[in-house]
Amino acid sequence: MEIQFFGGAQTVTGSQHLLSVNGRRILIECGLFQGRRSDTYEKNLNFEYDPADVDAVLLSHAHIDHSGNIPNLAKNGFQKNVFATSATVDLCQIMLRDSAYLNEKDVEWVNKIRASKHEEPIEPLYTIEDAEEALQHFVGVQYNKPFTVAPGVSVTFKDAGHILGSAGIILDIEEDGKKLRLGFSGDVGRRDMPIIRDPRPLEDLDVLIMESTYGDREHSDSSGAEEELAELVQRTIKRQGKLIIPAFAVGRTQLLVYILHRLLEDKRIPKIPVFVDSPMACNAMDVFRSHPECFDREAYFHFANDAYDLFAPPGFACIRTAESSKKLNHLTEPHIIISASGMAEGGRILHHLRNNVENEKNLVLFVGFAAENTLARRMMDGEKEIKIFGEHHRVKSDVVTMPYFSAHADRNGLLDFIGANSPKKLKKIFLVHGEKSQSFALKEKIEEKGYKNIKVPARLDSFKI
């Protein structure tokens, strides 16, 4: 058996790992590389292997850095099945179409610039039609129900507690008369977070491929997170400002709306308009409502008893059209805008930041991780002059970062996740989906626990098991 790492290796984007076993090739994830266009376009466009030779794809969850290049995979010859939980399949129906639309619009804009320079036009990575074709290959599976994906390879999905439908993956493999259990963590969620269940461990493993996004740090105590958010809302209202929240359309947005709803119900904040300005986030709300089987006990209780719509607090509105989005610019009373993307690298949030960062009454709230070189990271790091749509803007608004709402386990959570396995049996660990400093910091901590043979693979590294 051989594992080769094509993405998500010493970086947090483009997750893509190829397993060769019993003459078959199983691709774990097929995510988009994200970052500077000049760095990522060629990586996303070209595969280092023949997609037509891939016999199956295993997908842990719907986030674009894990799923976003599947349409390009299919476009280049992949014709087999993509296995994911039913909730992930439904989310990908939204997210991959949206990704294709953004690809098309992005390239349309780039080609206008290229034409002005008398340069040849480029093609989008994939079109909406390509995404729709790829979605025909998706197969929904249930948690904890083993299925055969290739000769000698049985797969079981476990709840990863990261976003709706997210999964850790166990592969029970028999090859040349030998048995081996390989685990892929996907993105490990945090315990005691609202809406979805806590992550389930992957046990009795011989080999583990594990994410390391927060491998170098511990999350702040989240017990006061709701109260801090309430104080920020109250501060914004008091000075007649706007609260602008860049947030990922799937997972983070629904969590924020749910928490704001609880704050309103408990009268910890006054009634204030809440606008979710993201068609994809609005559509994802419907997917959440369709999959209560993924909810934790409290969220399911509210859902089952019709106490209230979890994702529609008083004063809430979903903004779907561009025209409705533009009208938000003219509102003068205090309000909250939640808009994608969380890393502020595209989408409607850029317009809201452009229109609001130069007003000292306003507050920009970041609620999760942002990769290096993204606009969100630069603002989080305190840059006072930023560029949006080619124009410079002075940051006069407050900028606050609240890491409590991250959907990723921190260093201690990841160590607990590994701790479900004995160092005597777990012989190989590969740390992926983390920046280099994060992965190597986690590696040291894991070694202190007695585990051996821990690798931080670089892109294209290959290992025989």
Backbone hydrogen bonds, N-H to C=O, Kabsch-Sander energy under -0.5 kcal/mol:
donor,donor_aa,acceptor,acceptor_aa,energy
2,E,20,S,-2.0
3,I,463,F,-2.9
4,Q,18,L,-2.4
5,F,461,D,-2.5
6,F,4,Q,-0.6
6,F,16,Q,-2.7
7,G,16,Q,-1.3
8,G,13,T,-1.6
10,Q,8,G,-0.6
14,G,32,L,-1.8
15,S,65,D,-1.8
16,Q,7,G,-1.3
17,H,28,I,-2.0
18,L,4,Q,-3.0
19,L,17,H,-0.5
19,L,26,I,-3.1
20,S,2,E,-2.9
20,S,18,L,-0.5
21,V,19,L,-0.6
21,V,24,R,-2.3
24,R,21,V,-2.4
26,I,19,L,-3.3
26,I,24,R,-0.5
27,L,25,R,-0.5
27,L,56,A,-2.9
28,I,17,H,-3.7
28,I,26,I,-0.6
29,E,27,L,-0.8
29,E,58,L,-2.3
30,C,66,H,-2.8
31,G,15,S,-2.8
32,L,64,I,-2.3
39,D,36,R,-1.0
40,T,36,R,-1.7
41,Y,37,R,-2.3
44,N,40,T,-2.7
45,L,41,Y,-2.2
46,N,42,E,-2.2
52,A,76,N,-0.5
53,D,50,D,-2.1
54,V,51,P,-1.5
55,D,25,R,-2.7
56,A,25,R,-1.0
57,V,81,N,-2.3
58,L,27,L,-2.7
59,L,57,V,-0.5
59,L,83,F,-2.7
60,S,58,L,-0.5
66,H,63,H,-2.3
67,S,63,H,-2.0
68,G,64,I,-2.1
69,N,30,C,-2.5
70,I,67,S,-2.0
73,L,69,N,-1.9
74,A,70,I,-2.5
75,K,71,P,-2.4
76,N,72,N,-1.3
77,G,74,A,-1.8
78,F,73,L,-2.0
81,N,55,D,-0.6
82,V,137,H,-2.7
83,F,57,V,-3.2
83,F,81,N,-0.6
84,A,139,V,-2.0
86,S,141,V,-1.1
89,V,85,T,-2.4
90,D,86,S,-2.1
91,L,87,A,-2.3
92,C,88,T,-2.6
93,Q,89,V,-1.5
94,I,90,D,-0.8
94,I,91,L,-0.7
95,M,91,L,-2.9
96,L,92,C,-2.3
97,R,92,C,-0.6
98,D,94,I,-2.2
99,S,95,M,-2.6
100,A,96,L,-2.2
101,Y,97,R,-2.3
102,L,98,D,-2.6
103,N,99,S,-2.3
104,E,100,A,-2.6
105,K,101,Y,-2.5
106,D,102,L,-2.7
107,V,103,N,-2.4
108,E,104,E,-2.1
109,W,105,K,-2.0
110,V,106,D,-2.5
111,N,107,V,-2.8
112,K,108,E,-1.2
113,I,109,W,-1.5
114,R,110,V,-2.6
115,A,111,N,-2.5
116,S,112,K,-1.6
117,K,113,I,-0.9
117,K,114,R,-0.6
118,H,115,A,-1.6
119,E,114,R,-3.2
131,A,127,T,-2.1
132,E,128,I,-2.5
133,E,129,E,-2.1
134,A,130,D,-2.4
135,L,131,A,-2.2
136,Q,132,E,-0.6
136,Q,133,E,-1.0
137,H,134,A,-2.1
138,F,135,L,-1.3
139,V,82,V,-3.1
141,V,84,A,-2.1
144,N,157,F,-3.2
145,K,142,Q,-1.2
147,F,155,V,-2.0
149,V,153,V,-2.2
150,A,153,V,-1.1
153,V,150,A,-2.5
154,S,172,D,-2.6
155,V,147,F,-3.4
156,T,170,I,-2.3
157,F,142,Q,-0.5
158,K,168,G,-3.1
160,A,166,S,-1.6
166,S,163,I,-2.4
167,A,60,S,-1.5
168,G,158,K,-2.8
169,I,184,F,-3.3
170,I,156,T,-2.8
171,L,182,L,-3.3
172,D,154,S,-3.0
172,D,170,I,-0.6
173,I,171,L,-0.7
173,I,180,L,-3.3
174,E,152,G,-2.5
175,E,178,K,-2.6
178,K,175,E,-2.0
180,L,173,I,-2.6
182,L,171,L,-2.7
182,L,180,L,-0.6
183,G,207,V,-2.7
184,F,169,I,-3.1
185,S,209,I,-2.7
188,V,186,G,-0.6
189,G,160,A,-2.6
193,M,190,R,-0.6
196,I,194,P,-1.8
197,R,294,C,-1.1
200,R,159,D,-3.2
203,E,201,P,-0.6
204,D,420,A,-0.5
206,D,181,R,-3.1
207,V,181,R,-1.8
208,L,428,K,-2.0
209,I,183,G,-3.1
210,M,208,L,-0.6
210,M,430,F,-3.0
211,E,186,G,-0.7
212,S,432,V,-1.0
212,S,433,H,-1.0
215,G,212,S,-2.1
217,R,214,Y,-1.4
224,G,221,D,-0.5
225,A,222,S,-1.8
228,E,224,G,-2.4
229,L,225,A,-2.5
230,A,226,E,-2.3
231,E,227,E,-2.2
232,L,228,E,-2.2
233,V,229,L,-2.3
234,Q,230,A,-2.5
235,R,231,E,-2.6
236,T,232,L,-2.2
237,I,233,V,-2.4
238,K,234,Q,-2.5
239,R,235,R,-1.7
240,Q,237,I,-1.6
241,G,236,T,-2.9
243,L,335,H,-2.5
244,I,242,K,-0.7
244,I,363,L,-2.8
245,I,243,L,-0.5
245,I,337,I,-3.1
247,A,339,S,-2.3
251,G,249,A,-0.6
252,R,250,V,-0.9
253,T,248,F,-1.7
255,L,251,G,-2.0
256,L,252,R,-2.4
257,V,253,T,-2.4
258,Y,254,Q,-2.2
259,I,255,L,-2.4
260,L,256,L,-2.8
261,H,257,V,-2.1
262,R,258,Y,-1.8
263,L,259,I,-2.4
264,L,260,L,-2.3
265,E,261,H,-2.7
266,D,262,R,-2.3
267,K,264,L,-1.3
268,R,263,L,-2.8
269,I,263,L,-0.9
274,V,315,G,-2.1
275,F,336,I,-3.0
276,V,274,V,-0.5
276,V,317,A,-2.4
277,D,275,F,-0.9
277,D,338,I,-2.2
278,S,276,V,-1.3
278,S,319,I,-0.6
282,C,278,S,-2.4
283,N,279,P,-2.5
284,A,280,M,-2.5
285,M,281,A,-1.5
286,D,282,C,-1.0
287,V,283,N,-1.3
288,F,284,A,-2.6
289,R,285,M,-2.2
290,S,286,D,-1.2
291,H,287,V,-0.6
291,H,288,F,-1.5
294,C,291,H,-1.8
295,F,292,P,-1.8
296,D,195,I,-3.6
300,Y,296,D,-2.5
301,F,297,R,-2.1
302,H,298,E,-2.1
303,F,299,A,-2.4
304,A,300,Y,-3.4
305,N,301,F,-2.0
306,D,303,F,-1.0
307,A,302,H,-1.5
308,Y,302,H,-0.5
310,L,308,Y,-0.6
312,A,309,D,-1.6
316,F,313,P,-1.8
317,A,274,V,-2.3
319,I,276,V,-2.9
320,R,318,C,-0.7
325,S,321,T,-1.8
326,K,322,A,-2.2
327,K,323,E,-1.4
328,L,324,S,-0.7
328,L,325,S,-1.0
329,N,326,K,-1.4
330,H,327,K,-1.5
331,L,328,L,-1.3
335,H,241,G,-0.7
336,I,273,P,-2.5
337,I,243,L,-2.7
338,I,275,F,-2.9
339,S,245,I,-2.1
339,S,337,I,-0.5
340,A,277,D,-0.5
344,A,341,S,-1.4
349,I,340,A,-2.2
350,L,347,G,-1.2
351,H,348,R,-0.8
352,H,348,R,-1.6
353,L,349,I,-2.6
354,R,350,L,-2.4
355,N,351,H,-1.9
356,N,352,H,-0.8
356,N,353,L,-0.8
357,V,353,L,-2.4
359,N,356,N,-1.5
360,E,358,E,-0.6
362,N,359,N,-1.7
363,L,242,K,-2.5
364,V,398,D,-3.0
365,L,244,I,-2.7
365,L,363,L,-0.6
366,F,364,V,-0.5
366,F,400,V,-3.0
367,V,246,P,-0.6
374,T,371,A,-1.4
376,A,343,M,-2.0
378,R,374,T,-2.1
379,M,375,L,-2.4
380,M,376,A,-2.6
381,D,377,R,-2.0
382,G,379,M,-1.4
383,E,378,R,-2.3
386,I,393,H,-2.6
388,I,391,E,-2.7
391,E,388,I,-1.9
393,H,386,I,-2.9
395,V,384,K,-2.8
396,K,357,V,-2.8
396,K,394,R,-1.1
397,S,357,V,-2.5
398,D,362,N,-2.2
400,V,364,V,-2.7
402,M,366,F,-3.3
405,F,402,M,-0.9
406,S,403,P,-1.9
409,A,188,V,-2.6
411,R,214,Y,-0.6
411,R,217,R,-2.7
414,L,410,D,-2.5
415,L,411,R,-2.4
416,D,412,N,-2.3
417,F,413,G,-2.0
418,I,414,L,-2.2
419,G,415,L,-2.2
420,A,417,F,-1.0
421,N,418,I,-2.3
425,K,422,S,-1.0
426,L,422,S,-2.9
427,K,206,D,-1.5
427,K,425,K,-1.2
428,K,206,D,-1.4
429,I,453,N,-1.9
430,F,208,L,-3.0
431,L,429,I,-0.5
431,L,455,K,-2.9
432,V,210,M,-2.9
432,V,430,F,-0.6
433,H,8,G,-4.1
434,G,11,T,-0.8
436,K,10,Q,-0.7
438,Q,435,E,-0.7
439,S,435,E,-2.3
440,F,436,K,-2.3
441,A,437,S,-1.7
442,L,438,Q,-2.0
443,K,439,S,-2.2
444,E,440,F,-1.7
445,K,441,A,-1.4
446,I,442,L,-2.5
447,E,443,K,-2.3
448,E,444,E,-1.7
449,K,445,K,-0.7
449,K,446,I,-1.1
450,G,447,E,-1.8
451,Y,446,I,-1.4
455,K,429,I,-3.1
455,K,453,N,-0.5
460,L,5,F,-4.1
461,D,458,A,-2.2
463,F,3,I,-2.8
465,I,1,M,-2.9
